[in-house]
Amino acid sequence: MNMFRGFLLHIGVICSFVCIAAKVLDWYNPYMDFTGHIGSMQLALYFAVIMLAFIKKPQKKFHKKR
């Protein structure tokens, strides 16, 4: 499960960078329509984030030592 979680984290980071780069490129040259061509990257990013939300690790409660 940790390997799958790591894979999803990497997919999310890569897709985020692609989306950010497309937004910046689209800002400098709006006629190329970069954001219109990254629909599959956005879907992969959404899928990765939703799956990470479902398989998140439970929080460990720490106890104070007295």
N, C-alpha and C positions, 0 to 999 in steps of 0.2 A: 504494500500500500504506500510506503514511503517513496518507492521508486516512481509510482504513478503520480504521486503528489508532486515530486520534483519535476517530472516531465511536464505536468500542467503548469507549474510555476514558470518553467523555461518558455513554454508556448505563450503564456500570457505576457511575459516580458518582451519577447520577440515581436509579437503582434502589436503591443503597445508602441514600441519604437517605430514600427512600420507606419502605424496610424499617425504618430506625431510627425514623422518625416513627410508623409503625404500632405498633412495639414500645412506644414511650413512651405513645402514646394508649391502647393496650391495657392498659398498666400502670395508668393512671389510671382507666380505665373498662373493666373486663374483660368486661362484658356486651355490649358492641358488637361484639366479635370482629373487630377490625381485622386481626389477623394471619391470620385465616382467609380474608380477601378479597384478599390480595395475592399469591396463588399465581402469577399470570402475571408479576408483577414479579420474583419470586424466580427463576423460570425464565429470564427475560431476563438477570438478573444472572449466573446460573450459566453461561449460554451465552456472555455477553460475557467473563467471566473465563477460561473454557476456551479460547475463540478467541484471546484475548490471549496466553495461554501458548504457543499454537502459532505465533503470528506475531511473537514477541518479536524485537527487534533483536539481532544478535550483539554480544557485548561486544568493544570494541576494546582490544587489549593496548597499554599504553603502555610505552615504553622510557625508562629513565632516561638522561639525558644526563650524560656524564662531563666 
